[in-house]
Amino acid sequence: MKILFTSVGRRVELVQAFHEAAQKINIKLEIYGADTEKSAPALAFCNHSVIVPRIKNKKYIPELKRICEEDGIDALIPTIDTDLMALAQNRNAFGKTKVIISSLEKVAICRDKRFTAEYFTSIGLHSPRPIDDWKVYDAGYPAFIKPKDGSSSIFAYKVENIDELKLFAEQVPDYIIQPYIDGTEYTVDIFCDFTGNAVFITPRIRLAVRSGEVLKTQIEQDQQIIDEIKKLIKDYKPCGQITVQLIREKKTGKDYYIEINPRFGGGAPLSMKAGADSAEALLRLLNGEKLRYIDNAAKDGVVYSRFDQSIRVK
């Protein structure tokens, strides 16, 4: 079996998780890593490295198609937000290669946080109301301002008053403003089969975060969150892995849903380590197996703390 990760970058844990899963279920797996730079650390953990144009380059998709066709790639897996629209638009154009991504309609919802908030509300989940003009924002302070299509917490700021809001509105490109929700932050790692049936739902508390990516997390098999996520899955019908961010408000206990990332999140390997092994599940699906939903697959209460390592790349 051959799989290709696009924009593999620093996704060392993810690549390792797939190697370990293949060994566990006795599948001979070759991992291809694609990136724009030879120095991307995750390439050192792939069986094959391919250097590709940047995502906005018109040659990007044709080059991925060429690699998939010539090397007989079974599955193509995106790892960053900026890849998603291009791959969703072309997911049926890769011949025999299965592109692990949800429908274009659903991916488009995720790439604009105004649409995301409206979507959560439409399926009966709470979400902070977004406003895209600081002059008419009236939902109180503190508030939160961020780009409508941002990621990795870039240009995302908590603001305490209208003066700060005006200042940051001049700096943040194409922004939205939402009331700040004071509470516990959660990520939910979700894995579904290729027709949108749930296999794993794993809520975990974000105990520490850096640049939008979790550093320390605790598995929290919270039934309220799991039931709410099942409502989302029923409508969204994800293909493969997605992650959802929410905040449980301290005063009311309500869950306010913030965003959906229709891909493997940076912390996804932590849920895999805890028992919800979506790398193994994906390999089994690609191998033609059918999977059923496994309740509370990840061990409740376990805590994982991440750290940086270095590797010589030249």
Backbone bond lengths (Angstrom), bond angles and torsions (degrees), N, CA, C in turn:
res aa  C-N    CA-C-N  psi(-1)  N-CA   C-N-CA  omega(-1)  CA-C   N-CA-C  phi
1 M - - - 1.458 - - 1.516 109.50 -
2 K 1.340 115.54 141.82 1.459 121.05 -179.72 1.525 109.34 -127.90
3 I 1.331 115.77 128.29 1.455 120.06 175.65 1.522 109.20 -125.88
4 L 1.325 115.71 150.52 1.458 122.59 -178.58 1.517 109.56 -122.83
5 F 1.324 116.70 122.05 1.465 122.38 172.46 1.515 108.51 -94.67
6 T 1.331 116.81 126.59 1.459 119.91 174.14 1.525 109.91 -89.19
7 S 1.338 115.89 151.70 1.475 121.52 178.93 1.525 110.59 47.39
8 V 1.335 115.98 50.65 1.465 120.79 -169.68 1.524 112.28 -67.14
9 G 1.335 117.82 -31.95 1.461 122.57 169.47 1.515 116.17 46.52
10 R 1.353 115.43 -111.65 1.461 122.57 -176.70 1.535 112.18 -105.54
11 R 1.314 118.32 17.14 1.464 121.06 -174.37 1.531 112.08 -80.68
12 V 1.304 115.70 51.73 1.466 121.07 -178.45 1.522 110.82 -62.76
13 E 1.332 117.56 -46.53 1.470 121.20 -179.07 1.525 111.66 -58.50
14 L 1.328 116.05 -38.89 1.456 120.16 -178.35 1.528 110.63 -67.63
15 V 1.322 116.53 -45.53 1.467 120.60 178.10 1.529 110.09 -61.11
16 Q 1.327 117.03 -44.11 1.467 120.77 178.82 1.523 111.18 -61.52
17 A 1.336 116.63 -38.99 1.469 120.58 -179.70 1.524 111.00 -61.68
18 F 1.323 117.52 -38.42 1.461 120.51 178.98 1.529 111.67 -71.93
19 H 1.333 116.99 -38.53 1.471 119.24 175.05 1.534 110.57 -59.97
20 E 1.335 116.34 -45.44 1.465 121.34 -177.98 1.536 111.00 -65.72
21 A 1.345 116.34 -40.40 1.466 120.07 -179.90 1.525 110.75 -64.71
22 A 1.340 116.89 -41.16 1.465 120.53 179.80 1.520 111.05 -63.42
23 Q 1.324 115.77 -40.59 1.463 119.81 178.80 1.523 110.84 -65.86
24 K 1.321 115.61 -38.28 1.462 120.95 -177.68 1.525 111.34 -63.92
25 I 1.331 117.75 -39.50 1.474 120.33 -175.82 1.529 111.54 -105.31
26 N 1.337 115.04 12.93 1.468 121.34 171.62 1.530 112.91 61.87
27 I 1.339 115.31 46.42 1.460 121.67 173.12 1.527 107.91 -108.89
28 K 1.308 117.31 131.34 1.455 121.02 174.57 1.523 107.88 -79.13
29 L 1.314 115.95 109.35 1.465 121.68 -172.69 1.518 111.01 -115.60
30 E 1.322 115.96 134.79 1.459 122.36 171.02 1.517 107.67 -115.91
31 I 1.333 115.59 124.37 1.458 120.63 -179.10 1.524 109.32 -104.39
32 Y 1.319 115.01 126.10 1.462 122.65 173.96 1.522 107.89 -101.81
33 G 1.311 116.15 133.35 1.457 120.79 176.26 1.510 109.87 -115.42
34 A 1.341 116.61 128.40 1.459 121.69 178.14 1.519 109.84 -110.37
35 D 1.315 116.08 135.94 1.458 121.12 177.06 1.523 108.42 -157.72
36 T 1.327 115.24 167.79 1.466 119.38 178.13 1.521 112.28 -86.89
37 E 1.342 116.63 -14.28 1.463 121.61 -175.94 1.522 110.91 -125.38
38 K 1.324 116.21 135.18 1.459 120.86 177.21 1.527 112.14 -65.93
39 S 1.332 116.38 -21.94 1.468 120.63 -176.04 1.526 113.21 -85.21
40 A 1.336 118.80 1.47 1.471 120.52 177.64 1.528 109.27 -58.13
41 P 1.326 119.40 121.57 1.472 121.20 -171.93 1.521 114.40 -61.04
42 A 1.326 118.82 -34.13 1.464 120.13 -177.11 1.525 112.00 -65.96
43 L 1.334 117.36 -22.85 1.470 119.82 178.52 1.520 111.51 -60.57
44 A 1.336 116.08 -29.52 1.467 120.10 -179.53 1.520 111.82 -67.86
45 F 1.337 117.45 -15.65 1.462 121.66 -177.98 1.537 111.77 -105.75
46 C 1.334 116.48 0.48 1.458 121.50 177.51 1.531 109.89 -94.00
47 N 1.314 116.94 155.95 1.461 120.89 175.77 1.522 111.72 -72.74
48 H 1.340 115.74 -31.24 1.457 120.82 -177.93 1.531 108.79 -138.62
49 S 1.329 116.97 139.69 1.460 122.05 177.46 1.518 109.40 -114.27
50 V 1.317 116.20 135.31 1.459 120.51 175.81 1.529 109.10 -130.12
51 I 1.324 115.69 132.73 1.459 121.01 178.75 1.523 107.86 -97.94
52 V 1.326 115.42 126.61 1.462 121.33 -173.85 1.527 110.14 -124.46
53 P 1.343 117.71 162.18 1.474 120.54 175.14 1.523 110.83 -64.93
54 R 1.318 115.59 166.43 1.467 119.86 175.84 1.527 110.32 -66.42
55 I 1.310 116.35 157.15 1.462 121.84 -172.17 1.525 112.03 -58.48
56 K 1.331 118.17 -37.76 1.462 120.62 -177.68 1.529 112.76 -77.30
57 N 1.329 116.82 -10.47 1.459 120.71 178.42 1.535 109.45 -70.22
58 K 1.325 118.17 134.03 1.465 121.60 -177.37 1.532 112.34 -64.09
59 K 1.331 117.11 -14.90 1.466 120.51 178.96 1.530 112.40 -88.03
60 Y 1.328 117.21 -5.22 1.465 120.77 -173.19 1.535 111.96 -62.05
61 I 1.322 117.42 -56.82 1.478 120.69 -178.39 1.530 111.11 -63.46
62 P 1.342 119.57 -46.08 1.466 118.53 177.00 1.526 113.59 -57.24
63 E 1.338 117.32 -35.37 1.463 119.80 179.28 1.531 111.04 -69.55
64 L 1.323 117.05 -40.52 1.464 120.04 176.04 1.529 110.81 -62.45
65 K 1.327 116.82 -42.11 1.464 120.49 178.04 1.530 110.78 -60.51
66 R 1.335 115.98 -42.79 1.467 120.11 -179.36 1.518 110.65 -61.15
67 I 1.343 116.66 -45.68 1.469 120.97 -179.89 1.527 110.23 -61.31
68 C 1.325 115.69 -45.92 1.472 119.90 -178.19 1.525 111.76 -62.14
69 E 1.323 116.56 -40.81 1.463 120.51 -178.39 1.524 111.21 -71.74
70 E 1.348 116.54 -47.84 1.464 120.03 -174.94 1.522 112.54 -70.46
71 D 1.336 117.08 -32.05 1.466 119.66 -176.66 1.531 113.22 -101.59
72 G 1.322 116.92 0.39 1.463 119.53 177.69 1.513 113.06 64.40
73 I 1.336 117.02 48.06 1.460 121.79 -178.54 1.531 109.71 -72.50
74 D 1.321 116.34 130.50 1.467 121.25 179.80 1.524 112.52 -81.93
75 A 1.335 117.30 -36.44 1.462 119.90 -177.46 1.524 110.42 -147.04
76 L 1.327 115.17 140.48 1.458 122.62 176.38 1.516 107.88 -112.93
77 I 1.338 116.42 129.05 1.464 121.21 -172.29 1.530 109.91 -125.96
78 P 1.343 118.32 115.99 1.469 120.67 176.84 1.526 111.35 -77.86
79 T 1.333 116.24 153.33 1.466 119.82 -178.79 1.528 114.04 -128.04
80 I 1.357 118.14 -9.41 1.466 119.15 179.90 1.527 110.39 -131.60
81 D 1.333 115.68 158.85 1.459 121.29 -174.33 1.522 113.12 -61.81
82 T 1.336 117.24 -40.58 1.457 119.82 -173.94 1.527 112.95 -67.40
83 D 1.315 118.09 -15.59 1.463 122.95 175.98 1.529 112.92 -77.97
84 L 1.325 116.83 -22.76 1.459 120.42 -160.98 1.524 114.30 -66.52
85 M 1.328 117.90 -47.87 1.458 119.62 -177.01 1.527 111.47 -64.65
86 A 1.338 116.08 -43.42 1.469 119.53 -179.03 1.522 110.86 -61.18
87 L 1.319 117.02 -41.83 1.464 120.11 -178.67 1.532 111.48 -75.26
88 A 1.331 117.11 -37.25 1.466 119.49 177.89 1.527 110.81 -63.36
89 Q 1.330 116.83 -37.98 1.463 121.07 179.02 1.528 111.88 -66.90
90 N 1.329 116.15 -24.17 1.466 120.30 -174.93 1.527 113.20 -118.98
91 R 1.327 117.48 17.55 1.459 119.12 -169.88 1.529 113.31 -65.95
92 N 1.325 117.91 -21.57 1.470 120.49 178.61 1.526 112.27 -98.70
93 A 1.339 116.67 10.18 1.468 120.45 -175.62 1.528 112.72 -105.90
94 F 1.334 117.33 11.67 1.461 120.61 -175.44 1.527 112.84 -103.86
95 G 1.314 116.38 19.07 1.459 119.57 176.39 1.512 112.56 62.64
96 K 1.325 116.65 -124.50 1.464 122.16 -177.01 1.529 112.76 -78.63
97 T 1.320 117.42 -10.75 1.469 120.94 179.99 1.526 110.18 -78.10
98 K 1.344 116.66 126.39 1.459 122.48 177.60 1.527 109.22 -84.05
99 V 1.330 117.43 117.39 1.467 121.41 176.55 1.522 107.56 -88.22
100 I 1.338 116.22 118.32 1.472 121.01 -174.93 1.523 108.81 -84.99
101 I 1.322 115.08 83.37 1.456 120.83 -178.56 1.523 109.10 -154.03
102 S 1.320 116.53 150.40 1.465 121.36 -179.76 1.528 110.22 -76.43
103 S 1.319 116.26 177.71 1.460 121.25 -176.06 1.525 110.98 -63.47
104 L 1.332 115.78 155.36 1.468 121.31 179.78 1.523 110.98 -58.44
105 E 1.327 116.94 -41.25 1.464 121.25 179.96 1.528 111.20 -58.11
106 K 1.334 116.66 -45.15 1.458 120.33 -177.30 1.535 111.46 -74.82
107 V 1.326 117.76 -36.54 1.468 120.50 177.43 1.523 110.03 -64.25
108 A 1.325 117.80 -39.09 1.465 121.68 179.46 1.526 110.92 -61.80
109 I 1.330 117.17 -36.02 1.467 120.81 176.64 1.522 110.64 -59.75
110 C 1.328 116.17 -39.38 1.461 121.16 -175.61 1.525 112.86 -75.10
111 R 1.322 117.37 -25.78 1.457 120.52 -174.11 1.521 113.09 -83.59
112 D 1.318 118.38 -5.19 1.462 122.44 175.32 1.526 107.09 -130.62
113 K 1.323 116.12 112.75 1.464 119.90 -172.17 1.527 113.13 -66.44
114 R 1.333 117.52 -18.71 1.472 118.91 173.27 1.531 109.46 -68.19
115 F 1.334 115.90 -45.34 1.463 119.99 178.58 1.533 110.73 -65.11
116 T 1.348 115.88 -36.47 1.464 119.69 -179.12 1.523 110.82 -61.66
117 A 1.342 116.43 -45.92 1.463 120.43 179.69 1.526 110.77 -62.19
118 E 1.329 116.82 -42.92 1.462 120.86 178.14 1.528 111.06 -62.83
119 Y 1.327 115.59 -37.57 1.465 119.78 -179.35 1.530 110.85 -65.88
120 F 1.340 116.98 -46.86 1.461 119.85 178.22 1.526 110.53 -55.25
121 T 1.314 116.31 -46.27 1.458 120.87 -179.01 1.531 111.44 -62.90
122 S 1.344 115.90 -37.99 1.469 120.42 -176.83 1.522 112.53 -65.91
123 I 1.344 117.68 -25.12 1.470 119.86 179.96 1.534 111.93 -103.25
124 G 1.343 115.10 13.13 1.460 119.53 172.20 1.504 116.09 90.07
125 L 1.340 117.97 17.13 1.465 121.58 177.19 1.521 109.69 -105.75
126 H 1.324 116.41 151.22 1.458 120.84 178.12 1.527 109.68 -77.20
127 S 1.352 115.90 142.99 1.462 121.40 175.13 1.525 108.32 -153.16
128 P 1.342 118.46 138.07 1.470 119.75 178.32 1.531 110.25 -61.13
129 R 1.341 116.49 133.42 1.468 120.81 -177.11 1.527 110.57 -69.96
130 P 1.348 118.24 126.24 1.463 120.84 -179.33 1.532 112.05 -88.21
131 I 1.330 115.45 140.83 1.464 123.05 174.76 1.528 107.06 -124.42
132 D 1.344 117.51 137.90 1.462 119.08 -176.90 1.533 113.73 -109.81
133 D 1.344 116.99 19.07 1.474 121.45 175.99 1.523 108.49 -142.07
134 W 1.319 116.45 115.49 1.467 120.15 -175.57 1.524 111.61 -61.72
135 K 1.317 117.12 -26.55 1.473 120.56 -176.60 1.524 111.95 -67.88
136 V 1.340 116.85 -25.33 1.473 118.75 -177.44 1.533 111.83 -108.96
137 Y 1.328 117.91 3.40 1.469 119.72 179.31 1.529 109.11 -65.62
138 D 1.345 117.23 128.93 1.466 121.09 -176.37 1.523 112.90 -141.25
139 A 1.353 116.96 22.36 1.472 120.22 -174.64 1.523 113.22 -94.99
140 G 1.331 118.33 11.76 1.457 121.02 173.92 1.523 113.72 91.15
141 Y 1.339 114.23 172.52 1.468 122.07 -177.56 1.524 109.79 -127.13
142 P 1.352 117.82 154.02 1.465 125.95 -0.44 1.522 112.10 -66.53
143 A 1.342 114.05 159.98 1.463 121.46 177.35 1.520 108.16 -128.54
144 F 1.332 114.97 174.37 1.463 120.02 -178.83 1.519 108.09 -132.04
145 I 1.335 116.75 129.51 1.459 121.64 178.88 1.524 109.13 -119.18
146 K 1.337 116.54 137.82 1.468 121.09 -177.64 1.528 109.02 -160.52
147 P 1.331 118.08 160.95 1.467 119.90 177.45 1.529 110.45 -66.86
148 K 1.329 117.11 145.91 1.465 120.94 -178.22 1.519 112.26 -66.05
149 D 1.349 117.28 -23.06 1.460 120.40 179.17 1.526 111.88 -123.16
150 G 1.328 116.57 29.32 1.459 120.94 -174.42 1.520 113.72 -79.87
151 S 1.343 114.53 171.36 1.461 121.82 175.27 1.517 108.62 -155.87
152 S 1.336 116.37 166.77 1.472 123.48 177.45 1.521 112.78 58.68
153 S 1.338 117.87 24.56 1.467 123.72 178.43 1.522 113.54 60.58
154 I 1.340 117.08 20.99 1.462 121.08 177.81 1.525 108.85 -74.54
155 F 1.344 116.91 130.93 1.461 123.84 -178.02 1.528 111.74 59.95
156 A 1.326 118.34 32.03 1.461 122.53 177.54 1.527 108.49 -110.41
157 Y 1.342 117.01 123.65 1.463 120.44 -172.49 1.529 111.32 -139.09
158 K 1.318 114.71 141.78 1.458 122.07 168.60 1.527 107.56 -86.11
159 V 1.326 117.60 132.30 1.464 121.13 -179.51 1.525 109.50 -123.64
160 E 1.327 115.41 143.99 1.462 121.08 -171.66 1.527 113.97 -100.63
161 N 1.331 117.62 -18.16 1.463 119.63 -176.26 1.527 109.40 -159.15
162 I 1.342 116.11 176.00 1.462 120.17 -175.13 1.524 112.31 -66.79
163 D 1.334 117.12 -31.27 1.465 119.29 179.05 1.526 111.03 -65.11
164 E 1.336 116.67 -43.42 1.463 119.86 176.93 1.523 110.49 -65.46
165 L 1.334 116.05 -38.92 1.458 120.24 -179.25 1.530 110.56 -61.45
166 K 1.317 116.42 -45.23 1.469 120.91 178.84 1.525 110.35 -61.14
167 L 1.325 117.08 -42.64 1.461 122.12 -178.86 1.531 110.72 -61.62
168 F 1.339 116.91 -48.52 1.465 119.79 -177.00 1.531 111.78 -73.76
169 A 1.334 117.03 -28.49 1.465 119.81 178.09 1.524 111.08 -63.43
170 E 1.315 116.46 -26.42 1.468 120.63 177.33 1.530 111.84 -78.74
171 Q 1.346 117.00 -14.46 1.467 120.99 -175.34 1.525 113.28 -107.95
172 V 1.325 117.29 -27.96 1.468 121.32 -174.84 1.524 109.25 -90.08
173 P 1.329 118.51 122.14 1.460 120.26 -178.45 1.530 112.25 -74.42
174 D 1.344 115.82 134.30 1.472 122.83 173.28 1.531 111.09 45.27
175 Y 1.314 115.88 62.97 1.461 122.99 -168.11 1.523 113.59 -89.34
176 I 1.341 114.18 164.68 1.460 121.96 162.04 1.525 107.40 -128.50
177 I 1.332 115.71 155.64 1.465 122.30 178.02 1.519 107.42 -122.76
178 Q 1.336 116.23 134.74 1.457 121.88 177.38 1.525 108.91 -135.18
179 P 1.328 118.06 150.83 1.459 119.12 173.90 1.519 110.50 -61.32
180 Y 1.315 116.08 140.39 1.468 121.33 -179.79 1.526 109.27 -75.08
181 I 1.326 116.18 128.76 1.465 121.62 179.03 1.527 108.49 -99.90
182 D 1.316 116.08 117.70 1.462 121.66 179.88 1.525 109.40 -89.45
183 G 1.326 116.06 113.26 1.453 118.27 -178.80 1.514 112.43 176.73
184 T 1.319 116.29 -160.83 1.458 123.33 -177.25 1.520 109.75 -92.52
185 E 1.335 115.43 127.90 1.463 120.45 -179.61 1.532 110.85 -87.04
186 Y 1.316 115.71 136.33 1.459 122.45 177.57 1.529 110.51 -125.37
187 T 1.307 114.86 147.36 1.460 122.28 161.34 1.517 106.84 -112.96
188 V 1.342 116.83 141.81 1.456 120.57 173.66 1.526 107.83 -118.58
189 D 1.324 116.06 116.59 1.461 121.00 174.33 1.522 108.23 -86.35
190 I 1.326 116.20 123.24 1.467 122.64 -176.47 1.516 108.16 -120.99
191 F 1.317 116.12 132.67 1.465 119.36 172.91 1.510 108.73 -128.02
192 C 1.348 114.92 130.05 1.467 121.79 179.31 1.522 109.80 -126.45
193 D 1.326 115.02 161.25 1.461 118.60 174.23 1.529 109.34 -75.62
194 F 1.317 117.16 -174.92 1.459 120.73 -172.20 1.524 113.13 -73.31
195 T 1.331 118.14 -9.25 1.461 120.79 177.01 1.534 112.14 -110.81
196 G 1.331 116.94 12.08 1.450 120.65 173.08 1.510 116.39 88.71
197 N 1.335 117.56 16.82 1.464 120.32 176.15 1.526 109.90 -90.01
198 A 1.324 116.88 132.40 1.460 121.34 -175.69 1.522 111.82 -66.00
199 V 1.325 116.09 138.70 1.460 123.35 171.60 1.528 109.38 -113.98
200 F 1.333 117.53 -48.53 1.471 122.40 177.79 1.524 109.78 -131.17
201 I 1.328 116.49 139.98 1.465 123.44 168.02 1.522 106.17 -130.32
202 T 1.331 117.08 115.71 1.469 120.46 -173.52 1.525 111.39 -129.28
203 P 1.343 118.47 96.60 1.468 120.14 173.54 1.529 110.16 -75.96
204 R 1.326 115.22 142.01 1.469 119.54 175.06 1.526 109.85 -146.49
205 I 1.322 115.10 142.33 1.467 121.25 -179.44 1.524 109.46 -78.95
206 R 1.333 116.53 136.89 1.461 122.22 176.38 1.533 107.84 -88.21
207 L 1.324 115.64 93.34 1.471 120.27 -176.22 1.526 112.39 -76.15
208 A 1.326 117.12 -32.80 1.464 121.91 177.84 1.520 108.14 -151.47
209 V 1.341 115.16 139.83 1.467 120.71 -174.39 1.521 109.37 -136.27
210 R 1.332 116.67 144.37 1.461 122.18 172.97 1.525 108.93 -134.04
211 S 1.333 116.55 124.64 1.466 122.34 179.34 1.527 111.68 51.86
212 G 1.328 115.36 39.96 1.454 120.60 176.45 1.514 115.62 83.39
213 E 1.340 117.75 -8.11 1.465 120.72 -177.65 1.526 109.81 -110.74
214 V 1.319 115.94 138.78 1.457 120.85 -172.55 1.528 111.79 -69.54
215 L 1.331 115.85 137.76 1.467 122.85 174.32 1.517 111.36 -103.95
216 K 1.336 115.83 -33.02 1.460 120.87 -179.09 1.525 107.94 -142.23
217 T 1.342 116.46 133.32 1.453 119.70 -175.30 1.515 111.32 -143.45
218 Q 1.325 116.18 153.95 1.468 121.93 177.22 1.520 109.45 -127.95
219 I 1.322 117.33 125.44 1.464 121.39 175.61 1.524 108.78 -64.54
220 E 1.319 116.19 130.39 1.470 121.54 -177.03 1.526 108.30 -136.90
221 Q 1.309 116.89 94.62 1.470 121.02 -176.24 1.532 109.20 -76.36
222 D 1.311 114.88 74.13 1.459 122.52 -175.96 1.529 110.16 -87.74
223 Q 1.322 116.73 119.74 1.462 120.58 -173.32 1.525 112.32 -67.72
224 Q 1.318 116.98 -33.97 1.469 119.81 178.43 1.529 110.11 -60.07
225 I 1.325 116.35 -46.66 1.470 120.34 179.46 1.517 110.60 -66.04
226 I 1.327 117.62 -43.82 1.469 120.82 -178.84 1.533 110.61 -59.30
227 D 1.334 117.12 -43.24 1.465 120.54 179.71 1.537 110.92 -64.99
228 E 1.340 116.67 -39.64 1.464 119.79 178.61 1.531 110.89 -66.11
229 I 1.325 116.69 -40.03 1.461 120.65 179.87 1.528 111.04 -66.03
230 K 1.328 117.48 -34.16 1.469 119.90 176.90 1.531 110.95 -61.61
231 K 1.337 117.49 -34.10 1.461 120.65 175.28 1.524 110.23 -64.24
232 L 1.325 116.34 -41.68 1.459 120.29 179.13 1.529 111.09 -64.72
233 I 1.323 116.37 -45.70 1.471 120.62 -177.80 1.526 110.82 -61.26
234 K 1.326 116.62 -39.27 1.468 120.72 -178.44 1.519 111.46 -58.15
235 D 1.342 117.02 -36.78 1.456 120.74 -179.05 1.526 112.00 -91.27
236 Y 1.326 116.40 -42.62 1.476 120.61 -172.98 1.527 112.55 -73.79
237 K 1.324 116.57 -36.33 1.472 123.33 -178.37 1.535 111.52 51.80
238 P 1.330 117.29 66.27 1.464 120.44 -177.77 1.528 112.06 -64.55
239 C 1.315 115.12 152.56 1.459 121.38 171.06 1.516 107.63 -107.50
240 G 1.322 117.47 110.82 1.455 120.78 -179.44 1.515 111.90 78.07
241 Q 1.329 115.73 -137.65 1.471 122.11 -172.38 1.523 111.67 -91.52
242 I 1.341 116.41 136.00 1.454 122.06 165.40 1.531 107.66 -137.98
243 T 1.323 115.75 160.22 1.469 120.36 174.46 1.525 108.55 -126.13
244 V 1.316 115.56 145.47 1.465 122.53 -179.89 1.520 108.47 -125.42
245 Q 1.331 116.24 137.73 1.462 121.79 178.22 1.533 109.37 -108.32
246 L 1.330 116.03 138.70 1.460 120.39 176.38 1.520 109.80 -149.20
247 I 1.324 114.66 164.20 1.466 121.61 175.52 1.520 108.16 -128.58
248 R 1.330 116.27 127.87 1.462 120.88 174.56 1.524 107.99 -90.39
249 E 1.332 115.99 112.59 1.463 120.89 -175.50 1.527 110.59 -63.70
250 K 1.320 114.60 132.80 1.461 121.56 -174.68 1.533 111.99 -62.17
251 K 1.319 117.88 -42.62 1.467 121.11 -173.40 1.522 112.61 -76.26
252 T 1.320 117.49 -40.47 1.458 120.81 -170.74 1.530 114.24 -104.50
253 G 1.339 117.61 -21.13 1.457 121.16 -175.19 1.522 113.55 77.32
254 K 1.344 116.54 5.72 1.459 120.40 177.32 1.527 110.38 -76.14
255 D 1.319 115.76 145.24 1.461 121.22 175.78 1.519 109.31 -94.81
256 Y 1.334 115.93 122.33 1.459 121.69 177.45 1.525 108.69 -107.69
257 Y 1.335 115.35 117.45 1.460 120.82 -174.97 1.523 110.06 -86.75
258 I 1.333 115.68 135.12 1.463 121.85 -169.81 1.523 112.86 -109.43
259 E 1.327 117.37 -50.17 1.462 118.70 -177.02 1.520 112.21 -157.10
260 I 1.340 113.97 162.65 1.462 123.05 175.83 1.518 107.61 -124.25
261 N 1.325 116.90 130.58 1.462 121.84 172.99 1.528 107.68 -114.53
262 P 1.345 118.53 105.87 1.467 120.38 -175.17 1.531 112.27 -82.10
263 R 1.323 115.25 65.99 1.469 122.54 -177.35 1.527 107.57 -167.51
264 F 1.340 116.70 177.27 1.456 120.74 170.40 1.531 108.54 -70.39
265 G 1.329 117.28 118.97 1.454 120.76 175.34 1.521 111.02 -75.10
266 G 1.322 116.19 164.24 1.460 120.31 -178.97 1.515 113.32 -59.45
267 G 1.344 116.57 -31.72 1.460 120.15 -179.36 1.516 114.51 -93.55
268 A 1.328 118.06 4.60 1.469 120.92 -177.68 1.528 113.78 -56.18
269 P 1.346 118.83 -37.01 1.471 117.93 178.80 1.523 114.07 -61.04
270 L 1.336 117.87 -18.86 1.464 120.24 179.76 1.527 110.14 -71.64
271 S 1.334 117.03 -39.80 1.469 119.67 174.42 1.523 110.87 -65.90
272 M 1.339 116.27 -35.36 1.469 119.98 176.80 1.525 110.91 -62.65
273 K 1.326 116.23 -45.33 1.465 120.51 179.69 1.531 111.16 -60.86
274 A 1.344 115.69 -32.45 1.469 120.04 -177.65 1.525 113.05 -79.49
275 G 1.346 116.72 -9.76 1.462 118.80 176.19 1.509 115.84 130.43
276 A 1.346 118.29 -19.17 1.467 121.55 177.78 1.527 107.82 -90.31
277 D 1.320 115.50 74.39 1.469 121.44 -168.79 1.525 110.58 -82.43
278 S 1.325 115.75 87.28 1.463 120.55 -178.39 1.522 112.25 -73.78
279 A 1.332 118.29 -21.19 1.467 120.05 173.81 1.527 109.36 -64.78
280 E 1.316 116.69 -48.53 1.467 120.85 177.12 1.525 110.64 -61.81
281 A 1.333 116.47 -42.43 1.463 120.20 -178.88 1.524 111.03 -61.54
282 L 1.334 117.12 -42.41 1.452 120.16 -179.99 1.528 111.66 -64.71
283 L 1.314 117.10 -41.94 1.462 120.40 177.68 1.530 110.95 -62.50
284 R 1.327 116.49 -39.24 1.463 119.75 178.18 1.533 111.03 -64.99
285 L 1.324 117.07 -41.30 1.465 120.34 177.64 1.525 110.87 -62.58
286 L 1.326 116.42 -43.68 1.460 120.23 179.13 1.524 111.36 -64.76
287 N 1.325 115.03 -24.64 1.464 120.89 179.30 1.531 112.23 -85.87
288 G 1.347 115.51 4.02 1.465 119.63 175.62 1.511 115.57 93.28
289 E 1.338 118.32 4.63 1.459 120.79 -179.66 1.533 111.11 -80.36
290 K 1.311 116.54 155.39 1.454 122.63 172.08 1.525 108.91 -103.55
291 L 1.319 116.66 138.88 1.462 121.02 -176.56 1.523 110.08 -119.74
292 R 1.314 115.84 149.88 1.462 121.54 176.17 1.524 109.42 -111.34
293 Y 1.328 116.22 164.75 1.459 121.15 178.55 1.534 110.32 -69.12
294 I 1.312 115.66 134.12 1.463 121.44 177.72 1.527 108.18 -115.67
295 D 1.312 116.56 113.25 1.462 122.37 -177.53 1.528 110.15 -74.75
296 N 1.340 115.64 134.58 1.469 121.33 176.43 1.533 112.30 51.75
297 A 1.332 116.63 46.69 1.468 120.51 -178.49 1.522 112.41 -64.50
298 A 1.338 116.55 -36.11 1.461 120.75 178.79 1.524 109.76 -83.41
299 K 1.309 116.00 140.49 1.463 121.34 -176.98 1.526 110.44 -67.71
300 D 1.309 115.71 123.96 1.463 121.86 -175.49 1.525 111.26 -67.40
301 G 1.338 115.83 138.13 1.457 121.82 171.55 1.513 116.08 87.73
302 V 1.338 118.35 -10.73 1.466 118.40 -177.75 1.530 110.04 -71.61
303 V 1.329 115.76 147.29 1.466 122.47 -177.62 1.522 109.09 -118.01
304 Y 1.331 115.63 134.08 1.457 121.47 176.20 1.526 109.46 -120.23
305 S 1.328 115.41 137.36 1.451 121.81 177.20 1.530 108.78 -122.68
306 R 1.325 116.75 127.94 1.459 121.27 -174.47 1.527 111.13 -97.78
307 F 1.333 115.37 159.74 1.462 120.16 -179.66 1.522 109.25 -148.34
308 D 1.332 116.28 162.93 1.455 121.86 -179.98 1.512 110.98 -92.82
309 Q 1.338 115.53 146.67 1.450 122.65 170.85 1.512 108.32 -132.52
310 S 1.312 116.03 164.57 1.453 120.43 177.08 1.526 109.43 -122.82
311 I 1.324 115.97 153.83 1.460 121.81 177.53 1.523 108.32 -141.22
312 R 1.319 116.15 139.80 1.460 120.32 178.14 1.528 108.90 -72.25
313 V 1.329 117.47 124.96 1.463 121.81 -176.88 1.531 112.49 -110.51
314 K 1.342 117.02 -2.21 1.458 119.69 178.76 1.512 109.75 -150.60
